[in-house]
Amino acid sequence: MTQSNSDHKPIRPALLRYIREEILRDPDYALDMDTPLITGGIIDSFSITHISVFMEKEFSVHIRDADLTIENMDTINDMARLVENALSE
């Protein structure tokens, strides 16, 4: 059974909070769900590794290394879709 996006509502806020507080160390940093994080130079590949570990632990999913691409990790919405896809597998 597939779950709707509304079932995963906490994904985006949790990612936003984690990136602001743990990666950027600024809880008030101006980000939205479509802010380009990698292509905008806000985060680097080291940060992507930390975020992927957070996603795996927080949402009990497995993220394949091959899925850690700019297309899947550039925005919070991209990351949330990656988690949602992993949850539906």
N, CA, C and O atoms as CSV, one atom per row, in Angstrom:
chain,resi,resn,atom,element,x,y,z
A,1,MET,N,N,0.839,-1.175,0.000
A,1,MET,CA,C,0.000,0.000,0.000
A,1,MET,C,C,0.887,1.242,0.000
A,1,MET,O,O,1.833,1.342,0.781
A,2,THR,N,N,0.573,2.176,-0.876
A,2,THR,CA,C,1.354,3.405,-0.919
A,2,THR,C,C,0.770,4.417,0.046
A,2,THR,O,O,-0.443,4.497,0.240
A,3,GLN,N,N,1.657,5.183,0.643
A,3,GLN,CA,C,1.219,6.192,1.586
A,3,GLN,C,C,1.247,7.540,0.892
A,3,GLN,O,O,2.119,7.802,0.063
A,4,SER,N,N,0.311,8.379,1.225
A,4,SER,CA,C,0.263,9.698,0.607
A,4,SER,C,C,1.292,10.625,1.243
A,4,SER,O,O,1.823,10.354,2.320
A,5,ASN,N,N,1.554,11.716,0.553
A,5,ASN,CA,C,2.507,12.697,1.074
A,5,ASN,C,C,2.073,13.246,2.420
A,5,ASN,O,O,2.918,13.609,3.239
A,6,SER,N,N,0.761,13.315,2.667
A,6,SER,CA,C,0.301,13.860,3.941
A,6,SER,C,C,0.699,12.964,5.106
A,6,SER,O,O,0.816,13.432,6.239
A,7,ASP,N,N,0.911,11.647,4.830
A,7,ASP,CA,C,1.365,10.742,5.880
A,7,ASP,C,C,2.788,11.078,6.313
A,7,ASP,O,O,3.202,10.716,7.414
A,8,HIS,N,N,3.526,11.756,5.468
A,8,HIS,CA,C,4.935,12.060,5.728
A,8,HIS,C,C,5.154,13.550,5.981
A,8,HIS,O,O,6.249,14.065,5.756
A,9,LYS,N,N,4.132,14.229,6.439
A,9,LYS,CA,C,4.218,15.666,6.680
A,9,LYS,C,C,5.424,16.073,7.515
A,9,LYS,O,O,6.021,17.113,7.236
A,10,PRO,N,N,5.808,15.301,8.526
A,10,PRO,CA,C,6.936,15.737,9.348
A,10,PRO,C,C,8.294,15.698,8.635
A,10,PRO,O,O,9.261,16.255,9.156
A,11,ILE,N,N,8.396,15.072,7.484
A,11,ILE,CA,C,9.699,14.935,6.807
A,11,ILE,C,C,10.308,16.302,6.512
A,11,ILE,O,O,11.449,16.565,6.891
A,12,ARG,N,N,9.576,17.152,5.857
A,12,ARG,CA,C,10.110,18.457,5.446
A,12,ARG,C,C,10.492,19.328,6.649
A,12,ARG,O,O,11.601,19.860,6.677
A,13,PRO,N,N,9.609,19.490,7.642
A,13,PRO,CA,C,10.006,20.292,8.813
A,13,PRO,C,C,11.212,19.708,9.552
A,13,PRO,O,O,12.056,20.455,10.047
A,14,ALA,N,N,11.294,18.380,9.627
A,14,ALA,CA,C,12.430,17.753,10.315
A,14,ALA,C,C,13.726,18.012,9.554
A,14,ALA,O,O,14.757,18.303,10.161
A,15,LEU,N,N,13.676,17.907,8.229
A,15,LEU,CA,C,14.867,18.193,7.421
A,15,LEU,C,C,15.264,19.669,7.544
A,15,LEU,O,O,16.443,19.989,7.697
A,16,LEU,N,N,14.290,20.546,7.478
A,16,LEU,CA,C,14.559,21.981,7.598
A,16,LEU,C,C,15.221,22.293,8.940
A,16,LEU,O,O,16.222,23.007,8.998
A,17,ARG,N,N,14.650,21.752,10.012
A,17,ARG,CA,C,15.216,21.987,11.347
A,17,ARG,C,C,16.641,21.437,11.434
A,17,ARG,O,O,17.539,22.122,11.924
A,18,TYR,N,N,16.854,20.208,10.964
A,18,TYR,CA,C,18.177,19.587,11.048
A,18,TYR,C,C,19.213,20.396,10.256
A,18,TYR,O,O,20.311,20.651,10.749
A,19,ILE,N,N,18.869,20.791,9.054
A,19,ILE,CA,C,19.822,21.541,8.224
A,19,ILE,C,C,20.142,22.890,8.857
A,19,ILE,O,O,21.305,23.290,8.912
A,20,ARG,N,N,19.125,23.585,9.331
A,20,ARG,CA,C,19.371,24.880,9.974
A,20,ARG,C,C,20.205,24.739,11.240
A,20,ARG,O,O,21.188,25.457,11.423
A,21,GLU,N,N,19.813,23.817,12.113
A,21,GLU,CA,C,20.433,23.735,13.436
A,21,GLU,C,C,21.754,22.974,13.445
A,21,GLU,O,O,22.711,23.406,14.087
A,22,GLU,N,N,21.818,21.855,12.746
A,22,GLU,CA,C,22.997,20.990,12.836
A,22,GLU,C,C,24.019,21.229,11.733
A,22,GLU,O,O,25.222,21.121,11.970
A,23,ILE,N,N,23.558,21.549,10.545
A,23,ILE,CA,C,24.483,21.746,9.423
A,23,ILE,C,C,24.930,23.207,9.354
A,23,ILE,O,O,26.127,23.492,9.303
A,24,LEU,N,N,23.979,24.115,9.351
A,24,LEU,CA,C,24.311,25.538,9.206
A,24,LEU,C,C,24.572,26.225,10.541
A,24,LEU,O,O,25.140,27.316,10.580
A,25,ARG,N,N,24.157,25.587,11.637
A,25,ARG,CA,C,24.333,26.139,12.992
A,25,ARG,C,C,23.700,27.512,13.148
A,25,ARG,O,O,24.208,28.376,13.863
A,26,ASP,N,N,22.556,27.695,12.446
A,26,ASP,CA,C,21.817,28.954,12.526
A,26,ASP,C,C,20.328,28.644,12.375
A,26,ASP,O,O,19.833,28.546,11.252
A,27,PRO,N,N,19.606,28.490,13.486
A,27,PRO,CA,C,18.196,28.111,13.415
A,27,PRO,C,C,17.308,29.122,12.697
A,27,PRO,O,O,16.172,28.801,12.349
A,28,ASP,N,N,17.803,30.331,12.472
A,28,ASP,CA,C,17.018,31.360,11.793
A,28,ASP,C,C,17.443,31.559,10.337
A,28,ASP,O,O,16.967,32.482,9.676
A,29,TYR,N,N,18.337,30.700,9.829
A,29,TYR,CA,C,18.819,30.833,8.454
A,29,TYR,C,C,17.629,30.790,7.492
A,29,TYR,O,O,16.763,29.922,7.602
A,30,ALA,N,N,17.600,31.729,6.558
A,30,ALA,CA,C,16.475,31.839,5.617
A,30,ALA,C,C,16.532,30.737,4.560
A,30,ALA,O,O,17.272,30.835,3.581
A,31,LEU,N,N,15.748,29.699,4.775
A,31,LEU,CA,C,15.633,28.592,3.822
A,31,LEU,C,C,14.165,28.324,3.595
A,31,LEU,O,O,13.343,28.510,4.493
A,32,ASP,N,N,13.833,27.882,2.384
A,32,ASP,CA,C,12.503,27.327,2.179
A,32,ASP,C,C,12.675,25.951,1.548
A,32,ASP,O,O,13.802,25.486,1.374
A,33,MET,N,N,11.602,25.317,1.215
A,33,MET,CA,C,11.657,23.932,0.749
A,33,MET,C,C,12.305,23.790,-0.620
A,33,MET,O,O,12.705,22.689,-0.998
A,34,ASP,N,N,12.416,24.888,-1.372
A,34,ASP,CA,C,13.016,24.838,-2.708
A,34,ASP,C,C,14.310,25.635,-2.830
A,34,ASP,O,O,14.779,25.880,-3.941
A,35,THR,N,N,14.889,26.040,-1.710
A,35,THR,CA,C,16.183,26.728,-1.747
A,35,THR,C,C,17.243,25.748,-2.260
A,35,THR,O,O,17.389,24.658,-1.707
A,36,PRO,N,N,17.989,26.123,-3.316
A,36,PRO,CA,C,19.041,25.232,-3.815
A,36,PRO,C,C,20.225,25.201,-2.839
A,36,PRO,O,O,20.962,26.179,-2.708
A,37,LEU,N,N,20.387,24.090,-2.174
A,37,LEU,CA,C,21.398,23.979,-1.125
A,37,LEU,C,C,22.782,23.655,-1.682
A,37,LEU,O,O,23.777,24.257,-1.277
A,38,ILE,N,N,22.841,22.708,-2.603
A,38,ILE,CA,C,24.142,22.320,-3.177
A,38,ILE,C,C,24.527,23.301,-4.277
A,38,ILE,O,O,25.599,23.905,-4.236
A,39,THR,N,N,23.642,23.455,-5.263
A,39,THR,CA,C,23.965,24.342,-6.388
A,39,THR,C,C,24.031,25.804,-5.951
A,39,THR,O,O,24.630,26.631,-6.638
A,40,GLY,N,N,23.422,26.121,-4.817
A,40,GLY,CA,C,23.494,27.474,-4.276
A,40,GLY,C,C,24.704,27.698,-3.384
A,40,GLY,O,O,24.905,28.797,-2.869
A,41,GLY,N,N,25.521,26.644,-3.197
A,41,GLY,CA,C,26.731,26.768,-2.400
A,41,GLY,C,C,26.499,26.840,-0.898
A,41,GLY,O,O,27.389,27.258,-0.157
A,42,ILE,N,N,25.318,26.441,-0.438
A,42,ILE,CA,C,25.005,26.518,0.990
A,42,ILE,C,C,25.569,25.316,1.744
A,42,ILE,O,O,26.058,25.461,2.864
A,43,ILE,N,N,25.505,24.125,1.134
A,43,ILE,CA,C,26.061,22.926,1.750
A,43,ILE,C,C,27.006,22.231,0.775
A,43,ILE,O,O,26.951,22.457,-0.433
A,44,ASP,N,N,27.870,21.384,1.320
A,44,ASP,CA,C,28.844,20.655,0.499
A,44,ASP,C,C,28.627,19.152,0.630
A,44,ASP,O,O,27.691,18.708,1.297
A,45,SER,N,N,29.490,18.376,-0.004
A,45,SER,CA,C,29.325,16.921,0.002
A,45,SER,C,C,29.465,16.338,1.408
A,45,SER,O,O,28.829,15.331,1.718
A,46,PHE,N,N,30.269,16.939,2.245
A,46,PHE,CA,C,30.404,16.480,3.625
A,46,PHE,C,C,29.065,16.627,4.360
A,46,PHE,O,O,28.658,15.748,5.120
A,47,SER,N,N,28.400,17.742,4.119
A,47,SER,CA,C,27.080,17.973,4.726
A,47,SER,C,C,26.057,16.966,4.219
A,47,SER,O,O,25.205,16.511,4.981
A,48,ILE,N,N,26.135,16.614,2.938
A,48,ILE,CA,C,25.212,15.641,2.357
A,48,ILE,C,C,25.321,14.314,3.097
A,48,ILE,O,O,24.309,13.662,3.355
A,49,THR,N,N,26.538,13.912,3.438
A,49,THR,CA,C,26.743,12.671,4.177
A,49,THR,C,C,26.033,12.736,5.524
A,49,THR,O,O,25.352,11.786,5.911
A,50,HIS,N,N,26.182,13.828,6.229
A,50,HIS,CA,C,25.517,13.993,7.532
A,50,HIS,C,C,23.994,13.978,7.380
A,50,HIS,O,O,23.289,13.363,8.180
A,51,ILE,N,N,23.502,14.651,6.363
A,51,ILE,CA,C,22.055,14.701,6.145
A,51,ILE,C,C,21.514,13.311,5.807
A,51,ILE,O,O,20.443,12.932,6.282
A,52,SER,N,N,22.244,12.555,4.994
A,52,SER,CA,C,21.763,11.220,4.632
A,52,SER,C,C,21.722,10.298,5.853
A,52,SER,O,O,20.798,9.495,5.986
A,53,VAL,N,N,22.704,10.405,6.739
A,53,VAL,CA,C,22.687,9.611,7.978
A,53,VAL,C,C,21.487,10.030,8.837
A,53,VAL,O,O,20.806,9.179,9.408
A,54,PHE,N,N,21.233,11.323,8.928
A,54,PHE,CA,C,20.068,11.811,9.666
A,54,PHE,C,C,18.785,11.233,9.078
A,54,PHE,O,O,17.930,10.750,9.820
A,55,MET,N,N,18.640,11.278,7.749
A,55,MET,CA,C,17.429,10.770,7.106
A,55,MET,C,C,17.237,9.290,7.413
A,55,MET,O,O,16.123,8.854,7.704
A,56,GLU,N,N,18.311,8.524,7.349
A,56,GLU,CA,C,18.205,7.092,7.629
A,56,GLU,C,C,17.768,6.827,9.064
A,56,GLU,O,O,16.903,5.985,9.307
A,57,LYS,N,N,18.354,7.533,10.001
A,57,LYS,CA,C,18.009,7.330,11.411
A,57,LYS,C,C,16.626,7.885,11.743
A,57,LYS,O,O,15.827,7.214,12.396
A,58,GLU,N,N,16.348,9.080,11.306
A,58,GLU,CA,C,15.099,9.765,11.664
A,58,GLU,C,C,13.866,9.084,11.069
A,58,GLU,O,O,12.819,9.008,11.711
A,59,PHE,N,N,14.004,8.590,9.834
A,59,PHE,CA,C,12.843,8.053,9.133
A,59,PHE,C,C,12.908,6.538,8.919
A,59,PHE,O,O,12.051,5.963,8.249
A,60,SER,N,N,13.928,5.899,9.492
A,60,SER,CA,C,14.091,4.439,9.401
A,60,SER,C,C,14.052,3.942,7.959
A,60,SER,O,O,13.306,3.023,7.619
A,61,VAL,N,N,14.868,4.568,7.129
A,61,VAL,CA,C,14.979,4.176,5.727
A,61,VAL,C,C,16.436,3.909,5.394
A,61,VAL,O,O,17.337,4.280,6.147
A,62,HIS,N,N,16.658,3.263,4.257
A,62,HIS,CA,C,18.015,3.082,3.749
A,62,HIS,C,C,18.154,3.942,2.500
A,62,HIS,O,O,17.378,3.808,1.553
A,63,ILE,N,N,19.142,4.820,2.505
A,63,ILE,CA,C,19.435,5.663,1.347
A,63,ILE,C,C,20.693,5.112,0.689
A,63,ILE,O,O,21.764,5.080,1.297
A,64,ARG,N,N,20.552,4.683,-0.546
A,64,ARG,CA,C,21.717,4.144,-1.264
A,64,ARG,C,C,22.681,5.278,-1.616
A,64,ARG,O,O,22.262,6.394,-1.924
A,65,ASP,N,N,23.969,4.974,-1.564
A,65,ASP,CA,C,24.974,5.979,-1.932
A,65,ASP,C,C,24.724,6.518,-3.337
A,65,ASP,O,O,24.933,7.702,-3.598
A,66,ALA,N,N,24.277,5.648,-4.236
A,66,ALA,CA,C,24.012,6.059,-5.619
A,66,ALA,C,C,22.893,7.091,-5.712
A,66,ALA,O,O,22.787,7.801,-6.712
A,67,ASP,N,N,22.053,7.179,-4.673
A,67,ASP,CA,C,20.955,8.143,-4.664
A,67,ASP,C,C,21.356,9.511,-4.103
A,67,ASP,O,O,20.561,10.451,-4.122
A,68,LEU,N,N,22.570,9.617,-3.614
A,68,LEU,CA,C,23.040,10.888,-3.053
A,68,LEU,C,C,23.572,11.783,-4.164
A,68,LEU,O,O,24.769,12.059,-4.243
A,69,THR,N,N,22.662,12.227,-5.015
A,69,THR,CA,C,23.007,13.051,-6.174
A,69,THR,C,C,22.470,14.465,-5.989
A,69,THR,O,O,21.637,14.716,-5.118
A,70,ILE,N,N,22.944,15.365,-6.801
A,70,ILE,CA,C,22.428,16.742,-6.765
A,70,ILE,C,C,20.929,16.736,-7.044
A,70,ILE,O,O,20.177,17.481,-6.415
A,71,GLU,N,N,20.493,15.901,-7.981
A,71,GLU,CA,C,19.074,15.842,-8.328
A,71,GLU,C,C,18.217,15.412,-7.135
A,71,GLU,O,O,17.077,15.857,-7.004
A,72,ASN,N,N,18.747,14.564,-6.277
A,72,ASN,CA,C,17.982,14.059,-5.131
A,72,ASN,C,C,18.211,14.836,-3.841
A,72,ASN,O,O,17.451,14.680,-2.886
A,73,MET,N,N,19.247,15.669,-3.799
A,73,MET,CA,C,19.635,16.281,-2.530
A,73,MET,C,C,19.785,17.801,-2.576
A,73,MET,O,O,20.241,18.395,-1.598
A,74,ASP,N,N,19.415,18.447,-3.685
A,74,ASP,CA,C,19.670,19.885,-3.801
A,74,ASP,C,C,18.731,20.741,-2.959
A,74,ASP,O,O,19.131,21.791,-2.456
A,75,THR,N,N,17.489,20.299,-2.803
A,75,THR,CA,C,16.537,21.077,-2.008
A,75,THR,C,C,15.909,20.177,-0.936
A,75,THR,O,O,16.036,18.954,-0.990
A,76,ILE,N,N,15.251,20.780,0.012
A,76,ILE,CA,C,14.560,20.003,1.029
A,76,ILE,C,C,13.441,19.178,0.394
A,76,ILE,O,O,13.202,18.041,0.801
A,77,ASN,N,N,12.760,19.743,-0.596
A,77,ASN,CA,C,11.732,18.975,-1.296
A,77,ASN,C,C,12.330,17.757,-1.992
A,77,ASN,O,O,11.733,16.681,-1.974
A,78,ASP,N,N,13.512,17.916,-2.608
A,78,ASP,CA,C,14.185,16.777,-3.248
A,78,ASP,C,C,14.504,15.699,-2.215
A,78,ASP,O,O,14.261,14.515,-2.452
A,79,MET,N,N,15.040,16.105,-1.082
A,79,MET,CA,C,15.394,15.159,-0.025
A,79,MET,C,C,14.150,14.448,0.507
A,79,MET,O,O,14.172,13.241,0.749
A,80,ALA,N,N,13.080,15.196,0.684
A,80,ALA,CA,C,11.835,14.612,1.195
A,80,ALA,C,C,11.290,13.574,0.218
A,80,ALA,O,O,10.809,12.519,0.634
A,81,ARG,N,N,11.363,13.870,-1.082
A,81,ARG,CA,C,10.907,12.885,-2.080
A,81,ARG,C,C,11.763,11.618,-2.012
A,81,ARG,O,O,11.248,10.509,-2.156
A,82,LEU,N,N,13.050,11.784,-1.796
A,82,LEU,CA,C,13.935,10.622,-1.667
A,82,LEU,C,C,13.509,9.766,-0.471
A,82,LEU,O,O,13.444,8.542,-0.581
A,83,VAL,N,N,13.223,10.389,0.648
A,83,VAL,CA,C,12.744,9.662,1.832
A,83,VAL,C,C,11.399,9.006,1.544
A,83,VAL,O,O,11.192,7.838,1.875
A,84,GLU,N,N,10.489,9.747,0.931
A,84,GLU,CA,C,9.171,9.188,0.615
A,84,GLU,C,C,9.293,7.966,-0.296
A,84,GLU,O,O,8.588,6.975,-0.106
A,85,ASN,N,N,10.186,8.039,-1.282
A,85,ASN,CA,C,10.399,6.885,-2.170
A,85,ASN,C,C,10.964,5.705,-1.392
A,85,ASN,O,O,10.557,4.563,-1.606
A,86,ALA,N,N,11.885,5.974,-0.506
A,86,ALA,CA,C,12.488,4.902,0.307
A,86,ALA,C,C,11.443,4.275,1.234
A,86,ALA,O,O,11.472,3.068,1.471
A,87,LEU,N,N,10.528,5.083,1.754
A,87,LEU,CA,C,9.471,4.579,2.624
A,87,LEU,C,C,8.482,3.696,1.867
A,87,LEU,O,O,7.890,2.784,2.445
A,88,SER,N,N,8.306,3.967,0.584
A,88,SER,CA,C,7.331,3.210,-0.196
A,88,SER,C,C,7.908,1.915,-0.771
A,88,SER,O,O,7.173,1.119,-1.355
A,89,GLU,N,N,9.209,1.700,-0.611
A,89,GLU,CA,C,9.836,0.480,-1.129
A,89,GLU,C,C,9.565,-0.697,-0.236
A,89,GLU,O,O,10.019,-1.805,-0.521
